Amino acid sequence: MNPKHVALISAELNISMGQAEKTMLLLSEGSTVPFISRYRKEQTGSLDEVQIGKIEDLGKRYQEVDDRRATILKTIAEQGKLTPELEQKINATWMLAELEDIYLPYKPKRKTRATQAIEKGLEPLAEILLLQENGDTDEAAKAFLNEQVASTEEALKGARDIIAERINENAELRDKLRKLFTHTAKFSSKVIEGKETEGVKYKDYFEFNEELTSIPSHRVLAILRAEAEGILFGNIAPDEEEAKGIVHKQFVTGNGPASQQVAKAADDAYKRLLRPSLENESRSGAKEKADTEAIEVFAENLRQLLLAAPLGPKAVIAVDPGYRTGCKTVALDNQGNLLDNDVIFPLEKNYKSEAAEQLLKSWVKKYDAAAIAVGNGTAGRETEEFIKKIDFGKKVNVFMVNESGASVYSASEVAREEFPDHDVTVRGAVSIGRRLIDPLAELVKIDPKAIGVGQYQHDVNQSHLKQSLDRVVVSCVNNVGVNLNTASKHLLAYISGLGPSLAENIVKYRKENGAFKNRQELKKVSRLGDKAFEQCAGFLRIENGDNPLDNSAVHPERYALVEAIAAKQQCTVADLIGKDDLRKKINVKEFITEEVGQLTVEDILKELAKPSRDPRDEIAIFEYAEGIKSMDDVKPGMTLPGVVTNITAFGAFVDIGVKQDGLVHISHLSNKFISNPNEAVKLNQKVTVTVLEVDIARKRISLSMKDSSAPQQGGGGGQRREQRKPAKEEPLNDFQAKLAALKTKFK
């Protein structure tokens, strides 16, 4: 572990050196982020998963800088140009851009105009010009005429090329200009001539200009996407005269002919070398910042979706709706296992709708179904209404379920492995039903990008996106915990310390030996060693096992402590779990040791009060407004119930039941100013919205949550239409949002 890394991370994250050092040590020993945040609070000072994740990321970043530094030092040393001062300068920087600036003069070059001029023997002339002494530059240039240099102008031009490259390679100047770009550059864009019609969705950016420091991430990504599609030409630059002035101030020291030559070289250096280089750097920085913000939005949306309220282990009938081909219908037991499947035609006004009703009635009775899940794609609303009118002789709740990505699952290798004898339609219906029973367990089988809750997810850095989303899935799975005896290998793979191989070995052991009776039995699983056991055991649950603690988040390493607490209270561990009055008598300080601190003891007592309790909300029933089925039914001024289906940097998309999400711009999410939509809404939240504007041609609905009744809290039964793709929608700007509000007010 590099002490310099520890100091840098401590300063950047505003945590103590001890917190940074101990966390980095745990990570280097193979501990996972979920394990450290839950079971090593004394060592980290109660750092949460986000902070520990940042420590992990920064450690990797600083190691990359160190690796690059070593390569640069070696390369310069091999050239015989590494002085003690230069080495000290290289070792003092921790910014890759600054490191590359220092290295630039020593970097092996391809053939440039400057290297060609040097080969022609013009470097001494460049040195003479740089002195900027009074004298005739043409006379000086004549001394360098030869077979390769035919005129004084050619000689002076070559010398200027050499000077321009030196100016470009000056680390001090590049730092000054970089700061100018950072603080004053503007991001502008213009439409490419003839692309106005093709690129109409980017109309807001046809003549666009905004400060780079304040441009929102979604605008950066929109412009970059439009550039990639050949619609716009983008540009990032500060005021050109101010930039040239900085270059002149550092390199032009007089007014004579030589200084005039240096001034020409300086202008050329900025226009041809410095500006393109720093613009590319600024673009990369703006893209990286926009990516980070977009990925954070996606990650938060994914977290909320994965932690959506489950129905729980109950038998379910699932319906994948359709018109012409009918509705694929399946029956699942309380663990999501397929019991039956068929096709019904509830929307045909003949004997087929009667047959559909009879089948659903018989299945509810035969399989003791507690609920019916209806996919929210084409014909979803109509199918839901048909089912709700059926008298099942008992209460059967009907839920509309977000089916986004179900088609991806049904055609995947995972689905083929689970249901080799069934086609994609059956697999899709099963996925819909399982999402109702336990959305987390089912959604982990799908690439998060296919779930459709991101912003410009195909435009951002894909490796960073994958890393962030994988971390979210791991966090959610370990936060909830999984049943060791029923979890699929896909769910187990996300448990701390396991991965696909050990997850598969656990399932194989379970098939061969029956259900696990206790956590210690995990050590019998092939290749599951002590470290893996340490990392995973606390996140795996065993219902009705040998030890009641096996169905809790208490780690096996602390079972002896719980037994000691029970002995002190003269009761059993089971009594300690079941009786509040016994736990209230416990003096936490009596059980604090050098190894176990107060935080751990308090966590254990909290867990004993609610062992195996699911941290997710309880599922809630949601009803769309009657008579609102298409955009034609939606009129400005209407107040409608809806469900938040996607959250972006510029607002939230809300499903009001018309197969097209409406946008609540950030300026209309709250009566008070907010800078982040997550301050006002959460994914799957039930809200009440007012319709501001309906644009049927562009398939856009403008909504507002201002002055509406307070939104209902809680998640559950996500309702989202498959057809919409909000990531490709361009946001209303503030003027458009205000205009829409005024139209409604004075209509």
DOROLO-380365 format. One record per residue (C-alpha): x, y, z; residue in one letter. Coordinates in steps of 0.001 Angstrom, whole numbers, plus 500000, padded with zeros to 6 digits. Layout:
XYZA ...
END
This chain:
500000500000500000M 501423503350498938N 501393505901501834P 501080508725499278K 497877507150497953H 496518506984501492V 497259510675502085A 495729511747498764L 492552509698499302I 492226510976502860S 492413514589501651A 490140514132498632E 487356512353500537L 487811514354503752N 488290511246505894I 491036510419508370S 494289508778507313M 493369505818509517G 490030505321507792Q 491641505443504356A 494517503145505307E 492417500466507031K 489831500444504256T 492504500117501577M 494109497296503563L 490793495423503780L 490251495864500045L 493773494639499280S 493096491526501376E 490127490626499184G 487259491982501264S 484278493287499290T 482585496662499626V 479323495223501109P 481245493108503630F 483461495995504771I 480576498457505123S 478460496046507182R 480920493994509219Y 484048496165509607R 482612499449510888K 485142499802513707E 488055499628511266Q 486557502090508754T 484853504453511169G 481416503520509750S 482180504436506141L 479256503533503883D 479333501639500574E 479571504808498491V 482617506069500390Q 484311502676500315I 483608502406496593G 485243505808496060K 488296504695498023I 488533501638495788E 488209503764492615D 490712506397493748L 493212503697494715G 493024502330491167K 493322505820489657R 496436506728491648Y 497983503380490802Q 497421504156487110E 499222507487487596V 502105505685489318D 502350503139486513D 502393505882483875R 504937507866485900R 507264504857486009A 507050504466482214T 507787508170481666I 510765508191484043L 512200505113482369K 511782506560478854T 513418509908479722I 516232508166481619A 516979506006478563E 517320509225476556Q 519908510462479068G 517806513560479801K 516493512807483304L 517855515519485625T 517196515563489400P 514972518645488918E 512931516987486176L 512572513791488209E 511365515796491201Q 508833517602489012K 507507514326487595I 507229512756491045N 505381515783492426A 502314515585490159T 499300513305490539W 497322514595487546M 497681512571484348L 497237515665482159A 500056517508483950E 502230514411483772L 501714514200480019E 502510517920479651D 505872517447481368I 506583514388479231Y 505565516007475933L 509014517433474962P 510613514008475565Y 507907511905473975K 509093509990470890P 507564511869467958K 506226510924464619R 507446513130461769K 506156516696462232T 506761519999460497R 509190520866463292A 511179517622463040T 511416518092459268Q 512735521625459800A 515293520349462293I 516439517753459746E 517005520633457308K 519348522273459825G 517028525126460870L 517095524646464659E 519926527215465148P 517835529793463256L 514931529120465612A 517297529709468558E 518395533043467035I 514795534165466554L 513878533192470115L 516569535572471425L 514425538332469842Q 517371540698469398E 517317543553466935N 518653542600463530G 517678541614460014D 515933538248460141T 516279537781456368D 520022538196456673E 520092535663459497A 518020533224457431A 520374533424454433K 523040531575456411A 520786528501456467F 520023528184452776L 521023524827451289N 519791522151448892E 516768521528451097Q 516028525186451934V 515665527278448791A 514650530690450193S 514819532878453277T 511044532670453653E 511248528877453641E 513999529048456244A 511986531406458470L 508872529262458069K 510794526165459179G 512211528054462162A 508693529190463113R 507525525542462963D 510256524618465428I 509309527534467733I 505599526631467484A 506305523075468611E 508392524306471548R 505598526663472572I 503120523775472346N 505362521615474545E 505782524225477280N 504166522726480400A 503739526087482158E 501899527602479184L 499696524541478730R 498721524754482393D 497709528427481996K 495677527723478872L 494105524650480432R 492830526824483277K 491481529330480740L 489622526542478923F 488351525124482213T 486976528394483569H 485940530404480499T 485439528091477492A 482032527891475847K 480449524816474312F 478754525844471058S 477077523936468257S 475662524650464793K 473573522533462494V 475357521166459442I 473874522702456306E 471167520504454804G 470622518479457998K 467858520672459469E 464985518303458647T 466807515083459468E 467977516460462778G 464798518244463882V 464865516548467299K 468103518441467964Y 466568521787466986K 467401523351470363D 471096522918469500Y 471097524316465924F 472436527640467269E 473659526848470748F 476204528458473064N 476674527804476789E 479442528129479363E 481331524849479702L 481309525220483492T 477508525239483659S 476271523102480766I 474206520145482103P 475289516603481348S 472279515769479180H 473053518681476829R 476673517598476459V 475601514071475613L 472878515286473247A 475339517454471285I 477936514695471148L 475306512221469947R 474141514676467270A 477760515143466158E 478170511384465866A 474995511264463747E 476357513995461451G 473722516576462430I 475730519137464398L 479213520593464486F 480346521254468057G 483099523504469327N 484712524137472725I 486957527180473106A 487610530279475225P 487915533784473755D 490589533427471065E 492201536834471592E 492515536222475330E 494114532839474688A 496561534242472134K 497357537037474565G 498488534497477170I 500780532837474622V 502236536193473454H 502807537404477005K 504976534376477773Q 506945534147474512F 506937537481472689V 509352539815474486T 510005542603471940G 508748544487468876N 511508543876466331G 511520541585463266P 512556538529465329A 509709539126467806S 507312539402464877Q 508470535974463699Q 507976534568467212V 504514536175467344A 503584534442464083K 504856531156465506A 502875531750468698A 499619532303466762D 500321529198464692D 501110527193467828A 497781528144469400Y 495646527627466293K 497295524457464963R 498578522699468085L 497451524077471444L 493793524813470775R 492979521428469095P 494843519581471848S 493174521459474698L 489774521325472997E 490079517543472751N 491098517474476397E 488129519695477308S 485807517477475277R 487121514421477073S 486686516167480415G 483163517335479575A 482269513858478287K 483732512209481378E 481816514581483684K 478601514075481695A 479152510304481710D 479659510337485470T 476435512274486059E 474433510151483612A 475804506940485132I 474938508190488618E 471363508849487450V 471164505384485882F 472680503751488963A 470236505455491332E 467291504528489099N 468515500935488948L 468896500804492725R 465325502001493218Q 464015499539490635L 465895496559492108L 464649497456495575L 461038497805494419A 458485496248496720A 458017492493496202P 454733490629496490L 456617487905498328G 456435484101498097P 452884483685496821K 451420481759493889A 450876484037490904V 449247483949487466I 451140486058484913A 449751487377481642V 451851488706478764D 449156490687476875P 448596490869473117G 445858491439470559Y 446217489259467471R 448291486445468972T 446467486436472294G 447850486622475829C 450464484091476915K 449439483038480400T 451411481074483012V 450846479842486545A 453748480024489020L 454116478636492522D 455318480745495441N 458959480259494410Q 458347481268490803G 458427477723489409N 456346477160486270L 453226475058486904L 451147475588483765D 450929477667480589N 448336478465477925D 447162481197475525V 443942483142476131I 442064485703474007F 440254487942476503P 439903490879474079L 437922489035471399E 434195489632471816K 433100486010471398N 433359482606473029Y 437144483048473298K 436790485777475938S 434471483474477898E 437071480704477672A 439730483110478909A 437618483978481938E 436987480317482730Q 440665479404482483L 441723482227484813L 439032481238487320K 440045477583487268S 443751478393487650W 443154480758490579V 441324477948492346K 443639475093491259K 446917476848492133Y 445555479024494958D 446849482139493222A 447022485272495359A 447595487757492544A 447646488208488781I 450508490047487062A 449787491767483751V 452613493026481548G 452335496726480723N 453020496444476987G 450579496447474095T 447008495638475238A 448072495725478883G 445443498218480060R 442642496421478231E 443703493028479593T 443953494438483112E 440398495829482874E 439073492485481620F 440628490569484534I 439480493058487167K 435844492428486187K 436101488680486911I 434590487368490141D 437108484837491457F 435145484125494618G 437977485558496686K 440211488642496680K 442773488411493887V 444856491554493389N 445784492528489842V 449109494297489259F 450520495862486133M 454191494944485923V 456971496731484086N 457905494311481315E 460815496362479929S 463643493970479141G 461492490836479455A 462063490104475774S 465816490341476352V 465568487775479137Y 463277485421477185S 465793485150474321A 468848484864476602S 471009481865477390E 469807482114481006V 466173481684479944A 467013478837477549R 468840477063480361E 465896477533482749E 463185476586480221F 464717474511477428P 461322473042476479D 459411476323476230H 459483479130473684D 460219482815474239V 456560483707474835T 456324481388477843V 459658482605479211R 458543486233478873G 455325485590480796A 457260483751483519V 459593486749483850S 456612489088484303I 455208486903487084G 458540486521488828R 459081490280488746R 455948490630490832L 457000487941493325I 460557489281493707D 461768491952491261P 465344491807492537L 465728488049492030A 464419488286488460E 466015491523487266L 469549490368488127V 469260487986485161K 468968490883482714I 471643493276481498D 470791496461483452P 471020498528480257K 468032496590478873A 465794497565481791I 465319501062480353G 465807503368483339V 468890505241482128G 469735508516480441Q 471838508274477258Y 473027504859478446Q 474364503927475006H 476438507120474739D 478409506921477987V 481615505016478681N 480397501424478608Q 483049499936480895S 482404502619483546H 478661502082483158L 479002498332483612K 481250498746486650Q 478823501180488279S 475708499126487548L 477346495889488674D 478274497594491928R 474642498682492393V 473347495149491779V 475865493724494261V 474892496357496822S 471148495677496453C 471446491895496558V 473618491961499671N 471469494607501318N 468383492405500981V 470158489064501501G 469150485834499786V 467678482511500804N 470517480005500512L 468146477133499803N 466001478729497092T 468124481406495383A 469123480859491761S 472776480717490782K 472292484074489034H 471243485717492302L 473873483918494371L 476593485100491990A 476135488663493263Y 476629487721496905I 479823489076498463S 482773486734497908G 481019484282495574L 480755484934491832G 479362482666489080P 481611479659489712S 480998479314493458L 477300480126492974A 477019477229490552E 478860474960493012N 476398475924495762I 473402475036493575V 475062471770492575K 475741470872496247Y 472115471715497089R 470816469367494392K 473060466516495505E 472723466909499274N 469418468634499859G 468810471926501640A 471527473531503746F 470850473050507443K 473351475631508672N 475851478171507368R 478852476074508391Q 477766473517505800E 478825476038503133L 482427475041503819K 481661471654502263K 480936473298498902V 483682472682496365S 486303475476496247R 484503477600498842L 487365478420501190G 487662480377504419D 487918483798502751K 484858483219500568A 482955481927503611F 483909485025505617E 482698487318502842Q 479423485567501942C 478049483915505079A 476386486972506625G 474392487690503475F 472926484182503081L 469774483166504979R 468584479714506062I 464960479480507147E 464158476875509837N 467788475825510084G 469781474442513000D 470641477892514330N 468129480778514410P 471012483196513748L 471458481592510320D 468275483402509265N 469668486803510205S 472389489233509120A 474465488362512188V 477806487054510914H 478912483578512099P 482094485166513494E 479852486840516096R 477686483851517079Y 479806483332520194A 479165486934521204L 475378486492520836V 475557483276522867E 477488485154525561A 474817487878525600I 472095485206525910A 473968483494528737A 474263486821530560K 470484487200530283Q 470019483561531306Q 468046482717528184C 468478481014524824T 469457482744521575V 465911482109520314A 464517483874523404D 466844486797522754L 465489487115519222I 461833486813520174G 461614488918523337K 462046492696523292D 462133492966527066D 465243490767527275L 467135492851524716R 466243496102526480K 468071494898529603K 471362494417527740I 474226496765528622N 476127497211525357V 479348498304527065K 479646494971528881E 480365493232525576F 482847495652524033I 486321494163523570T 489469495021521631E 488082493003518719E 484403493951518961V 483398497587519279G 480195499352520234Q 479079499736516607L 479152495962516043T 477300495155519280V 474601497728518504E 474230496384514960D 473776492856516294I 471071493933518738L 469231495807515979K 469354492707513792E 468048490471516592L 465001492753516769A 464166492101513094K 465957488974511864P 465440488186508151S 463087491147507713R 463029492337504120D 464217495987504007P 462054496726500956R 458684498506501096D 455403496638501011E 453729496409497627I 450850498792496881A 447919498638494471I 447755501378491844F 444857502471489625E 445107504572486439Y 442391507118485677A 439341505561484043E 438763506426480403G 442366507535479787I 443860504950477416K 445561506894474619S 447138510292474011M 443896511386472325D 442176511091475715D 444674513399477448V 443847517125477559K 445686520099479099P 444457520888482584G 443617517267483495M 444774515973486879T 445796512326486643L 447420509613488772P 450712508259487470G 453829506248488260V 457394507536487989V 459114505271485447T 462420507025484797N 464428509826486381I 466927511925484426T 469011515000485171A 466360517209483565F 463219515747485103G 461120512631485589A 459047510527483209F 455616509501484449V 453337506751483104D 449711507939483121I 448444504833481321G 448507505906477658V 451507503917476314K 453606507101476235Q 455362508558479249D 454900512235480047G 457776514447481178L 457707516450484375V 460519518935483760H 462704519592486815I 461208523091487032S 457760521498487516H 458639518761490001L 458254520931493073S 456976524327494195N 460439524992495626K 463724525053493731F 465475521673493415I 468748520867491673S 468252517102491521N 464987515349490541P 465687512688493175N 464981515357495782E 461332515279494696A 460569511806493336V 461663508190493395K 461325505449490805L 457964503605490988N 456536506379493177Q 452825507024492776K 452213510698491978V 449446513061490897T 450234515208487865V 448610518027485921T 448735517935482124V 450377521071480681L 450602520242476991E 450002517334474606V 451948517118471331D 450568514056469540I 452729514551466429A 455955514443468443R 454542511972471001K 455249514290473904R 453222514982477011I 454225517830479334S 453230517349482975L 453559519240486238S 453586518233489887M 453360521817491121K 450371522629493313D 449113519057492979S 448180516882495915S 451098515364497754A 452472512244496020P 451724508896497567Q 454823507246498927Q 456089503733498319G 456975501605495364G 455620498404494033G 454326497004490800G 456212499276488421G 454008500394485546Q 455889501273482370R 455213501037478647R 457582499075476455E 457267501439473472Q 458693504593474997R 462366505440474940K 462798508476477178P 466586508428476867A 466181509657473284K 463719512404474179E 465115515918474342E 464108517847477475P 461989520960477580L 464193523925478267N 463173526357481003D 461524528761478528F 459455525981476971Q 458354524731480377A 457303528235481479K 455487528826478174L 453559525578478574A 452541526592482091A 451324530009480873L 449308528403478067K 447510526282480638T 446980529192483022K 445361531483480440F 443558528832478352K 
END
